[in-house]
C-alpha cells in the first residue's frame, strides 16, 4: 500500500506531469485516446490537473486554448485508433499478449460496445482502457466514418470539458485544493475504475462459460 501511495504521489506531482510542458500534455492525451499502448496513461486526472493548474497560473495558456487544444488532441487520437483498428481488423484479437498489449482489453471494449452501441465512443471516454480501445474496436467493425466522427467530437468535447473545467473552477474557488491532490486523484481513480472492473469480470465470466 505504501508503494501504491508513492506511485499516486509521483503521478500527481506537478513537476513530473504538468511540468513537462503544454505540448507534452497534448501528446499524453493523444496517445491515450489513439495508441493501443497508451491505456496506462493518466488521462482523467491529468485533464483535471491541467484545469486546476491553469487556474493557478502554473500553466500559462488560457483556459480556452487549453481546452481547445485538448479536444483536438482527443479527436485526432481517436481517428488514429479507428484507422489502426480498421487496418488490422480481427487480427488484433489473435495478437499475443505483451507488456504493451493485452487481448482482454480489446474484449472489454467489445463488451462495452456491444452494450452501448456507437454511444460507447462517448461514454467510453470516461473510463480508463475503454477510452483507448473503443475507437480501435469501432475501426475493427468498420463503423461508418461520418457516424464515428460525430461521436468522436461529442465524446472529446464532453470528456475534456467535464474534467478540465471541473479542475479549473474548483481551483478558482478553492485554491488550497492543490495541497490535497492525492485524495482527489484517488477518488477519480476509484469512480472511473468501478464500472471497468465490473465489465472485466463479466467478460471473464462469459469467456469461462463458453469454454465450459
Protein Blocks (a to p, Z undefined) as FASTA:
>chain_A
ZZmmmmmmmmmpmklmmmnojklmmmmmmmmmmpfklmmpcfklmmmmmmmmmmnomamb
dfklmmmmmmmmmmmmmmmmmmmmmmnmmmlmmpccdfkbcfklmmmmmmmmmmnommlm
mmmmmpghjlmmmmmmmmmnopafklmmmmmmmmmmmmmmmmmmmmmmmmmmmmmlmmmm
mmmmmmmmmmmmmmmmmmmmmmmmmmmmmmZZ
